């Protein structure tokens, strides 16, 4: 009874004719398959065979078996009907392709932005490494420093030896 009360407390929704629900993605995929087929040589070949058989039948068959006389109005109607369905299907598939292209372009743009940012970061890092390497001792610089130290030590040793040789003479002279 509580369910009935709650149902009575809500306004009734207006009745509408329930139309079948179409899955836009499934319909779009189907239209793309049809549009792709309509754009093939196979379709043109089959359509040519169909029209040739139709015209040949309605010209060469006995009068009682002909169903579309010379101006071929029924054939024209069928071809017009086919074209009236083909054009919107082709347009729908083109819109879907344009949407996919737009998404792909956006993804490419974002990827390019990331690549540019990564390149700029790496450029800054390489510049920092080069600046840091300018302050790092290189092998040639270390070699020249050691050679300078060895030369100074040799001069001091030579001076010390020379000072020892003069030292006994100075002690006796004092």
N, CA and C atoms as a LAMMPS dump frame, in Angstrom:
ITEM: TIMESTEP
0
ITEM: NUMBER OF ATOMS
522
ITEM: BOX BOUNDS ff ff ff
-5.0000000000000000e+02 5.0000000000000000e+02
-5.0000000000000000e+02 5.0000000000000000e+02
-5.0000000000000000e+02 5.0000000000000000e+02
ITEM: ATOMS id mol type element x y z
1 1 1 N 0.823 -1.19 0
2 1 2 C 0 0 0
3 1 3 C 0.866 1.252 0
4 2 1 N 2.031 1.19 0.666
5 2 2 C 2.924 2.344 0.708
6 2 3 C 3.43 2.668 -0.694
7 3 1 N 3.649 1.632 -1.516
8 3 2 C 4.096 1.858 -2.883
9 3 3 C 3.033 2.596 -3.687
10 4 1 N 1.774 2.236 -3.455
11 4 2 C 0.699 2.896 -4.184
12 4 3 C 0.592 4.358 -3.788
13 5 1 N 0.797 4.648 -2.503
14 5 2 C 0.723 6.026 -2.021
15 5 3 C 1.845 6.842 -2.645
16 6 1 N 3.057 6.273 -2.649
17 6 2 C 4.167 7.019 -3.221
18 6 3 C 3.981 7.201 -4.72
19 7 1 N 3.385 6.215 -5.364
20 7 2 C 3.143 6.361 -6.792
21 7 3 C 2.094 7.419 -7.053
22 8 1 N 1.105 7.519 -6.179
23 8 2 C 0.048 8.502 -6.368
24 8 3 C 0.535 9.912 -6.051
25 9 1 N 1.589 10 -5.246
26 9 2 C 2.084 11.324 -4.882
27 9 3 C 2.942 11.943 -5.986
28 10 1 N 3.384 11.139 -6.92
29 10 2 C 4.18 11.67 -8.03
30 10 3 C 3.294 11.955 -9.221
31 11 1 N 3.601 13.045 -9.939
32 11 2 C 2.804 13.313 -11.137
33 11 3 C 3.102 12.264 -12.2
34 12 1 N 2.129 12.02 -13
35 12 2 C 2.274 11.044 -14.062
36 12 3 C 3.118 11.634 -15.192
37 13 1 N 3.999 10.813 -15.703
38 13 2 C 4.804 11.269 -16.838
39 13 3 C 3.948 11.184 -18.091
40 14 1 N 4.102 12.182 -18.956
41 14 2 C 3.293 12.128 -20.18
42 14 3 C 3.705 10.927 -21.016
43 15 1 N 2.719 10.327 -21.619
44 15 2 C 2.998 9.16 -22.464
45 15 3 C 3.464 9.627 -23.824
46 16 1 N 4.543 9.05 -24.216
47 16 2 C 5.092 9.356 -25.54
48 16 3 C 5.265 8.049 -26.274
49 17 1 N 5.161 8.178 -27.544
50 17 2 C 5.4 6.975 -28.351
51 17 3 C 6.863 6.592 -28.193
52 18 1 N 7.089 5.359 -27.842
53 18 2 C 8.462 4.902 -27.657
54 18 3 C 9.054 4.536 -29.004
55 19 1 N 10.031 5.32 -29.378
56 19 2 C 10.73 5.047 -30.628
57 19 3 C 11.868 4.072 -30.352
58 20 1 N 12.222 3.302 -31.325
59 20 2 C 13.35 2.385 -31.095
60 20 3 C 14.62 3.201 -30.85
61 21 1 N 15.426 2.709 -29.95
62 21 2 C 16.678 3.407 -29.635
63 21 3 C 17.789 2.856 -30.52
64 22 1 N 18.508 3.772 -31.111
65 22 2 C 19.606 3.401 -31.99
66 22 3 C 20.908 3.687 -31.271
67 23 1 N 21.777 2.749 -31.346
68 23 2 C 23.116 2.981 -30.822
69 23 3 C 23.866 3.787 -31.883
70 24 1 N 24.189 5.057 -31.584
71 24 2 C 24.819 5.892 -32.621
72 24 3 C 26.156 5.325 -33.095
73 25 1 N 26.888 4.689 -32.192
74 25 2 C 28.186 4.144 -32.584
75 25 3 C 28.008 2.969 -33.549
76 26 1 N 27.071 2.084 -33.241
77 26 2 C 26.828 0.931 -34.119
78 26 3 C 26.285 1.396 -35.469
79 27 1 N 25.377 2.363 -35.442
80 27 2 C 24.834 2.891 -36.693
81 27 3 C 25.936 3.57 -37.505
82 28 1 N 26.799 4.327 -36.818
83 28 2 C 27.905 4.994 -37.513
84 28 3 C 28.863 4 -38.142
85 29 1 N 29.177 2.919 -37.398
86 29 2 C 30.077 1.905 -37.951
87 29 3 C 29.458 1.232 -39.17
88 30 1 N 28.159 0.931 -39.057
89 30 2 C 27.48 0.299 -40.195
90 30 3 C 27.49 1.229 -41.409
91 31 1 N 27.234 2.518 -41.163
92 31 2 C 27.236 3.461 -42.286
93 31 3 C 28.626 3.585 -42.904
94 32 1 N 29.664 3.508 -42.08
95 32 2 C 31.022 3.554 -42.632
96 32 3 C 31.314 2.328 -43.492
97 33 1 N 30.865 1.164 -43.048
98 33 2 C 31.08 -0.045 -43.855
99 33 3 C 30.358 0.07 -45.196
100 34 1 N 29.129 0.564 -45.154
101 34 2 C 28.371 0.723 -46.399
102 34 3 C 29.042 1.756 -47.299
103 35 1 N 29.45 2.881 -46.713
104 35 2 C 30.085 3.938 -47.514
105 35 3 C 31.39 3.445 -48.122
106 36 1 N 32.144 2.659 -47.346
107 36 2 C 33.386 2.108 -47.896
108 36 3 C 33.094 1.167 -49.062
109 37 1 N 32.036 0.374 -48.933
110 37 2 C 31.67 -0.531 -50.025
111 37 3 C 31.202 0.25 -51.243
112 38 1 N 30.437 1.335 -51.012
113 38 2 C 29.938 2.13 -52.146
114 38 3 C 31.077 2.795 -52.916
115 39 1 N 32.206 2.962 -52.274
116 39 2 C 33.334 3.619 -52.931
117 39 3 C 34.314 2.659 -53.574
118 40 1 N 33.935 1.409 -53.722
119 40 2 C 34.872 0.427 -54.288
120 40 3 C 34.552 0.128 -55.745
121 41 1 N 35.523 -0.409 -56.404
122 41 2 C 35.329 -0.856 -57.785
123 41 3 C 34.379 -2.039 -57.843
124 42 1 N 34.359 -2.859 -56.803
125 42 2 C 33.454 -4.012 -56.755
126 42 3 C 32.003 -3.55 -56.814
127 43 1 N 31.674 -2.497 -56.051
128 43 2 C 30.303 -1.983 -56.074
129 43 3 C 29.947 -1.469 -57.468
130 44 1 N 30.851 -0.723 -58.073
131 44 2 C 30.586 -0.175 -59.405
132 44 3 C 30.413 -1.31 -60.415
133 45 1 N 31.249 -2.339 -60.297
134 45 2 C 31.125 -3.476 -61.218
135 45 3 C 29.784 -4.177 -61.025
136 46 1 N 29.385 -4.454 -59.782
137 46 2 C 28.106 -5.109 -59.52
138 46 3 C 26.929 -4.244 -59.965
139 47 1 N 27.035 -2.935 -59.723
140 47 2 C 25.957 -2.038 -60.142
141 47 3 C 25.859 -2.002 -61.667
142 48 1 N 26.991 -2.01 -62.346
143 48 2 C 26.993 -2.025 -63.811
144 48 3 C 26.363 -3.314 -64.331
145 49 1 N 26.723 -4.438 -63.733
146 49 2 C 26.136 -5.72 -64.139
147 49 3 C 24.631 -5.697 -63.895
148 50 1 N 24.214 -5.199 -62.734
149 50 2 C 22.789 -5.133 -62.397
150 50 3 C 22.02 -4.295 -63.42
151 51 1 N 22.53 -3.095 -63.717
152 51 2 C 21.845 -2.213 -64.677
153 51 3 C 21.85 -2.845 -66.067
154 52 1 N 22.952 -3.454 -66.469
155 52 2 C 23.034 -4.098 -67.788
156 52 3 C 22.011 -5.229 -67.895
157 53 1 N 21.926 -6.075 -66.857
158 53 2 C 20.965 -7.181 -66.873
159 53 3 C 19.549 -6.628 -66.902
160 54 1 N 19.284 -5.612 -66.118
161 54 2 C 17.944 -4.995 -66.067
162 54 3 C 17.527 -4.495 -67.445
163 55 1 N 18.405 -3.695 -68.062
164 55 2 C 18.087 -3.112 -69.371
165 55 3 C 17.98 -4.217 -70.42
166 56 1 N 18.9 -5.163 -70.418
167 56 2 C 18.869 -6.246 -71.395
168 56 3 C 17.584 -7.053 -71.243
169 57 1 N 17.228 -7.387 -70.001
170 57 2 C 16.002 -8.15 -69.763
171 57 3 C 14.782 -7.404 -70.276
172 58 1 N 14.693 -6.108 -69.991
173 58 2 C 13.501 -5.347 -70.352
174 58 3 C 13.481 -4.914 -71.815
175 59 1 N 14.552 -5.156 -72.536
176 59 2 C 14.56 -4.883 -73.976
177 59 3 C 14.427 -6.186 -74.759
178 60 1 N 15.122 -7.237 -74.346
179 60 2 C 15.194 -8.468 -75.134
180 60 3 C 14.186 -9.53 -74.715
181 61 1 N 13.645 -9.458 -73.53
182 61 2 C 12.71 -10.496 -73.062
183 61 3 C 11.376 -10.377 -73.791
184 62 1 N 10.607 -11.463 -73.826
185 62 2 C 9.265 -11.388 -74.435
186 62 3 C 8.417 -10.341 -73.7
187 63 1 N 7.455 -9.782 -74.405
188 63 2 C 6.643 -8.683 -73.867
189 63 3 C 5.978 -9.041 -72.539
190 64 1 N 5.498 -10.248 -72.396
191 64 2 C 4.776 -10.607 -71.178
192 64 3 C 5.708 -10.734 -69.976
193 65 1 N 7.073 -10.886 -70.173
194 65 2 C 8.03 -11.007 -69.074
195 65 3 C 8.702 -9.677 -68.734
196 66 1 N 8.499 -8.665 -69.544
197 66 2 C 9.094 -7.35 -69.261
198 66 3 C 8.318 -6.677 -68.127
199 67 1 N 9.03 -6.077 -67.198
200 67 2 C 8.366 -5.402 -66.085
201 67 3 C 8.699 -3.914 -66.015
202 68 1 N 9.599 -3.43 -66.889
203 68 2 C 9.949 -2.005 -66.91
204 68 3 C 10.247 -1.642 -68.359
205 69 1 N 9.313 -0.981 -68.997
206 69 2 C 9.464 -0.663 -70.419
207 69 3 C 10.529 0.403 -70.646
208 70 1 N 10.727 0.779 -71.887
209 70 2 C 11.88 1.546 -72.35
210 70 3 C 12.313 2.737 -71.496
211 71 1 N 11.527 3.65 -71.085
212 71 2 C 12.177 4.742 -70.335
213 71 3 C 12.758 4.266 -69.001
214 72 1 N 12.464 2.99 -68.645
215 72 2 C 13.022 2.372 -67.436
216 72 3 C 12.783 3.24 -66.2
217 73 1 N 11.546 3.605 -65.987
218 73 2 C 11.177 4.476 -64.873
219 73 3 C 11.409 3.766 -63.542
220 74 1 N 11.092 2.48 -63.461
221 74 2 C 11.294 1.751 -62.214
222 74 3 C 12.787 1.645 -61.874
223 75 1 N 13.624 1.428 -62.889
224 75 2 C 15.075 1.401 -62.665
225 75 3 C 15.562 2.758 -62.178
226 76 1 N 15.064 3.82 -62.797
227 76 2 C 15.438 5.167 -62.376
228 76 3 C 15.017 5.415 -60.928
229 77 1 N 13.837 4.969 -60.571
230 77 2 C 13.356 5.121 -59.196
231 77 3 C 14.256 4.358 -58.228
232 78 1 N 14.63 3.137 -58.57
233 78 2 C 15.5 2.345 -57.692
234 78 3 C 16.879 2.98 -57.536
235 79 1 N 17.435 3.48 -58.643
236 79 2 C 18.748 4.124 -58.566
237 79 3 C 18.676 5.424 -57.767
238 80 1 N 17.576 6.166 -57.912
239 80 2 C 17.403 7.393 -57.129
240 80 3 C 17.272 7.074 -55.649
241 81 1 N 16.543 6.02 -55.33
242 81 2 C 16.394 5.595 -53.941
243 81 3 C 17.746 5.183 -53.362
244 82 1 N 18.507 4.432 -54.126
245 82 2 C 19.835 4.024 -53.67
246 82 3 C 20.722 5.241 -53.438
247 83 1 N 20.667 6.205 -54.336
248 83 2 C 21.482 7.416 -54.193
249 83 3 C 21.021 8.254 -53.003
250 84 1 N 19.698 8.282 -52.762
251 84 2 C 19.202 9.085 -51.642
252 84 3 C 19.634 8.496 -50.305
253 85 1 N 19.877 7.203 -50.242
254 85 2 C 20.406 6.612 -49.011
255 85 3 C 21.929 6.67 -48.976
256 86 1 N 22.565 6.569 -50.109
257 86 2 C 24.028 6.538 -50.15
258 86 3 C 24.628 7.881 -49.743
259 87 1 N 24.049 8.976 -50.198
260 87 2 C 24.623 10.293 -49.917
261 87 3 C 24.69 10.581 -48.415
262 88 1 N 23.606 10.417 -47.658
263 88 2 C 23.725 10.672 -46.214
264 88 3 C 24.664 9.701 -45.504
265 89 1 N 24.704 8.448 -45.948
266 89 2 C 25.622 7.498 -45.323
267 89 3 C 27.072 7.913 -45.56
268 90 1 N 27.352 8.374 -46.759
269 90 2 C 28.71 8.835 -47.068
270 90 3 C 29.045 10.071 -46.242
271 91 1 N 28.101 11 -46.136
272 91 2 C 28.341 12.195 -45.314
273 91 3 C 28.566 11.829 -43.858
274 92 1 N 27.777 10.912 -43.331
275 92 2 C 27.943 10.489 -41.943
276 92 3 C 29.322 9.877 -41.727
277 93 1 N 29.753 9.043 -42.639
278 93 2 C 31.077 8.436 -42.485
279 93 3 C 32.184 9.493 -42.605
280 94 1 N 31.968 10.506 -43.446
281 94 2 C 32.958 11.582 -43.555
282 94 3 C 33.015 12.404 -42.274
283 95 1 N 31.866 12.669 -41.652
284 95 2 C 31.852 13.404 -40.382
285 95 3 C 32.568 12.606 -39.295
286 96 1 N 32.312 11.308 -39.272
287 96 2 C 32.991 10.473 -38.274
288 96 3 C 34.498 10.462 -38.512
289 97 1 N 34.907 10.401 -39.774
290 97 2 C 36.332 10.43 -40.079
291 97 3 C 36.938 11.779 -39.698
292 98 1 N 36.209 12.857 -39.938
293 98 2 C 36.69 14.19 -39.55
294 98 3 C 36.847 14.275 -38.038
295 99 1 N 35.914 13.69 -37.283
296 99 2 C 36.029 13.679 -35.826
297 99 3 C 37.26 12.895 -35.383
298 100 1 N 37.49 11.738 -36.005
299 100 2 C 38.681 10.957 -35.67
300 100 3 C 39.951 11.722 -36.017
301 101 1 N 39.942 12.4 -37.155
302 101 2 C 41.107 13.194 -37.546
303 101 3 C 41.354 14.323 -36.558
304 102 1 N 40.276 14.961 -36.104
305 102 2 C 40.401 16.051 -35.139
306 102 3 C 41.013 15.54 -33.83
307 103 1 N 40.565 14.378 -33.374
308 103 2 C 41.121 13.791 -32.152
309 103 3 C 42.588 13.449 -32.359
310 104 1 N 42.916 12.877 -33.505
311 104 2 C 44.306 12.51 -33.793
312 104 3 C 45.197 13.743 -33.855
313 105 1 N 44.701 14.816 -34.453
314 105 2 C 45.48 16.057 -34.531
315 105 3 C 45.706 16.623 -33.133
316 106 1 N 44.692 16.571 -32.294
317 106 2 C 44.82 17.064 -30.922
318 106 3 C 45.84 16.226 -30.147
319 107 1 N 45.794 14.907 -30.316
320 107 2 C 46.767 14.05 -29.645
321 107 3 C 48.178 14.319 -30.163
322 108 1 N 48.321 14.518 -31.472
323 108 2 C 49.629 14.837 -32.038
324 108 3 C 50.147 16.169 -31.5
325 109 1 N 49.238 17.154 -31.379
326 109 2 C 49.643 18.456 -30.859
327 109 3 C 50.137 18.329 -29.424
328 110 1 N 49.412 17.568 -28.599
329 110 2 C 49.832 17.381 -27.21
330 110 3 C 51.156 16.632 -27.137
331 111 1 N 51.327 15.634 -27.994
332 111 2 C 52.588 14.89 -28.015
333 111 3 C 53.735 15.803 -28.441
334 112 1 N 53.486 16.66 -29.416
335 112 2 C 54.519 17.604 -29.852
336 112 3 C 54.87 18.572 -28.729
337 113 1 N 53.867 19.036 -27.991
338 113 2 C 54.141 19.931 -26.863
339 113 3 C 55.006 19.231 -25.821
340 114 1 N 54.681 17.961 -25.533
341 114 2 C 55.492 17.207 -24.565
342 114 3 C 56.912 17.028 -25.091
343 115 1 N 57.044 16.744 -26.377
344 115 2 C 58.377 16.561 -26.963
345 115 3 C 59.184 17.851 -26.903
346 116 1 N 58.528 18.967 -27.183
347 116 2 C 59.221 20.26 -27.116
348 116 3 C 59.651 20.55 -25.685
349 117 1 N 58.75 20.29 -24.722
350 117 2 C 59.103 20.521 -23.316
351 117 3 C 60.262 19.617 -22.901
352 118 1 N 60.243 18.359 -23.316
353 118 2 C 61.336 17.443 -22.997
354 118 3 C 62.643 17.911 -23.632
355 119 1 N 62.563 18.373 -24.875
356 119 2 C 63.758 18.856 -25.567
357 119 3 C 64.331 20.081 -24.872
358 120 1 N 63.447 21.001 -24.468
359 120 2 C 63.923 22.195 -23.759
360 120 3 C 64.567 21.816 -22.427
361 121 1 N 63.969 20.862 -21.718
362 121 2 C 64.533 20.409 -20.447
363 121 3 C 65.916 19.801 -20.673
364 122 1 N 66.011 18.924 -21.679
365 122 2 C 67.303 18.298 -21.962
366 122 3 C 68.344 19.318 -22.405
367 123 1 N 67.907 20.327 -23.133
368 123 2 C 68.832 21.391 -23.548
369 123 3 C 69.374 22.125 -22.331
370 124 1 N 68.478 22.434 -21.385
371 124 2 C 68.933 23.108 -20.156
372 124 3 C 69.889 22.207 -19.366
373 125 1 N 69.591 20.919 -19.316
374 125 2 C 70.454 19.987 -18.587
375 125 3 C 71.836 19.898 -19.237
376 126 1 N 71.866 19.819 -20.564
377 126 2 C 73.147 19.755 -21.268
378 126 3 C 73.94 21.039 -21.034
379 127 1 N 73.254 22.182 -21.053
380 127 2 C 73.94 23.453 -20.794
381 127 3 C 74.497 23.475 -19.374
382 128 1 N 73.719 22.981 -18.414
383 128 2 C 74.204 22.941 -17.027
384 128 3 C 75.405 22.006 -16.911
385 129 1 N 75.363 20.873 -17.599
386 129 2 C 76.504 19.95 -17.575
387 129 3 C 77.744 20.591 -18.194
388 130 1 N 77.543 21.313 -19.276
389 130 2 C 78.694 21.985 -19.905
390 130 3 C 79.283 23.032 -18.977
391 131 1 N 78.404 23.771 -18.306
392 131 2 C 78.906 24.778 -17.364
393 131 3 C 79.635 24.094 -16.206
394 132 1 N 79.071 22.978 -15.745
395 132 2 C 79.723 22.237 -14.672
396 132 3 C 81.046 21.649 -15.112
397 133 1 N 81.124 21.202 -16.338
398 133 2 C 82.377 20.657 -16.846
399 133 3 C 83.447 21.728 -16.976
400 134 1 N 83.028 22.969 -17.146
401 134 2 C 84.004 24.056 -17.213
402 134 3 C 84.723 24.226 -15.893
403 135 1 N 84.076 23.828 -14.801
404 135 2 C 84.675 23.957 -13.474
405 135 3 C 85.353 22.672 -13.018
406 136 1 N 85.218 21.597 -13.761
407 136 2 C 85.807 20.315 -13.389
408 136 3 C 87.239 20.258 -13.908
409 137 1 N 88.078 19.656 -13.073
410 137 2 C 89.48 19.52 -13.467
411 137 3 C 89.592 18.49 -14.578
412 138 1 N 90.271 18.88 -15.648
413 138 2 C 90.473 17.942 -16.75
414 138 3 C 91.81 17.236 -16.548
415 139 1 N 92.046 16.203 -17.303
416 139 2 C 93.277 15.43 -17.217
417 139 3 C 94.489 16.303 -17.556
418 140 1 N 94.365 17.113 -18.585
419 140 2 C 95.486 17.977 -18.975
420 140 3 C 95.788 19.008 -17.895
421 141 1 N 94.76 19.554 -17.284
422 141 2 C 94.971 20.551 -16.232
423 141 3 C 95.645 19.907 -15.019
424 142 1 N 95.158 18.699 -14.636
425 142 2 C 95.777 17.989 -13.509
426 142 3 C 97.239 17.662 -13.807
427 143 1 N 97.509 17.212 -15.038
428 143 2 C 98.882 16.891 -15.419
429 143 3 C 99.771 18.129 -15.304
430 144 1 N 99.277 19.257 -15.804
431 144 2 C 100.093 20.476 -15.728
432 144 3 C 100.3 20.915 -14.271
433 145 1 N 99.276 20.736 -13.42
434 145 2 C 99.429 21.086 -12.005
435 145 3 C 100.447 20.187 -11.323
436 146 1 N 100.372 18.856 -11.609
437 146 2 C 101.346 17.939 -11.007
438 146 3 C 102.756 18.243 -11.504
439 147 1 N 102.888 18.551 -12.785
440 147 2 C 104.209 18.888 -13.322
441 147 3 C 104.756 20.136 -12.639
442 148 1 N 103.882 21.107 -12.4
443 148 2 C 104.296 22.329 -11.7
444 148 3 C 104.733 22.012 -10.273
445 149 1 N 103.965 21.142 -9.581
446 149 2 C 104.342 20.751 -8.218
447 149 3 C 105.679 20.012 -8.192
448 150 1 N 105.846 19.101 -9.148
449 150 2 C 107.117 18.357 -9.217
450 150 3 C 108.26 19.324 -9.474
451 151 1 N 108.072 20.284 -10.361
452 151 2 C 109.123 21.262 -10.659
453 151 3 C 109.452 22.082 -9.412
454 152 1 N 108.452 22.496 -8.655
455 152 2 C 108.692 23.266 -7.428
456 152 3 C 109.436 22.422 -6.385
457 153 1 N 109.012 21.152 -6.276
458 153 2 C 109.68 20.273 -5.313
459 153 3 C 111.139 20.072 -5.7
460 154 1 N 111.403 19.928 -6.993
461 154 2 C 112.785 19.766 -7.444
462 154 3 C 113.588 21.024 -7.156
463 155 1 N 112.958 22.189 -7.341
464 155 2 C 113.673 23.441 -7.044
465 155 3 C 113.96 23.548 -5.547
466 156 1 N 113.021 23.166 -4.715
467 156 2 C 113.236 23.219 -3.267
468 156 3 C 114.332 22.23 -2.851
469 157 1 N 114.272 21.035 -3.449
470 157 2 C 115.321 20.054 -3.142
471 157 3 C 116.675 20.583 -3.553
472 158 1 N 116.716 21.149 -4.728
473 158 2 C 117.996 21.695 -5.207
474 158 3 C 118.453 22.828 -4.3
475 159 1 N 117.489 23.646 -3.862
476 159 2 C 117.843 24.756 -2.963
477 159 3 C 118.281 24.208 -1.619
478 160 1 N 117.63 23.145 -1.147
479 160 2 C 117.994 22.567 0.134
480 160 3 C 119.389 21.933 0.043
481 161 1 N 119.692 21.258 -1.041
482 161 2 C 121.021 20.671 -1.216
483 161 3 C 122.07 21.766 -1.298
484 162 1 N 121.753 22.799 -2.01
485 162 2 C 122.698 23.904 -2.142
486 162 3 C 122.887 24.578 -0.794
487 163 1 N 121.841 24.66 0.007
488 163 2 C 121.929 25.278 1.333
489 163 3 C 122.734 24.415 2.276
490 164 1 N 122.698 23.119 2.176
491 164 2 C 123.477 22.223 3.037
492 164 3 C 124.964 22.308 2.681
493 165 1 N 125.217 22.48 1.427
494 165 2 C 126.62 22.564 1.037
495 165 3 C 127.212 23.88 1.522
496 166 1 N 126.483 24.936 1.55
497 166 2 C 127 26.215 2.02
498 166 3 C 126.953 26.297 3.533
499 167 1 N 126.097 25.542 4.148
500 167 2 C 125.928 25.633 5.596
501 167 3 C 127.22 25.295 6.364
502 168 1 N 127.993 24.226 6.054
503 168 2 C 129.22 23.986 6.825
504 168 3 C 130.196 25.136 6.65
505 169 1 N 130.25 25.737 5.518
506 169 2 C 131.188 26.859 5.315
507 169 3 C 130.761 28.049 6.128
508 170 1 N 129.522 28.275 6.273
509 170 2 C 129.038 29.413 7.039
510 170 3 C 129.285 29.2 8.518
511 171 1 N 129.161 27.98 8.982
512 171 2 C 129.366 27.72 10.404
513 171 3 C 130.846 27.963 10.765
514 172 1 N 131.7 27.572 9.869
515 172 2 C 133.138 27.779 10.174
516 172 3 C 133.515 29.229 10.046
517 173 1 N 132.803 29.991 9.249
518 173 2 C 133.117 31.387 9.062
519 173 3 C 132.566 32.247 10.161
520 174 1 N 131.713 31.78 10.973
521 174 2 C 131.118 32.614 11.981
522 174 3 C 131.989 32.718 13.145
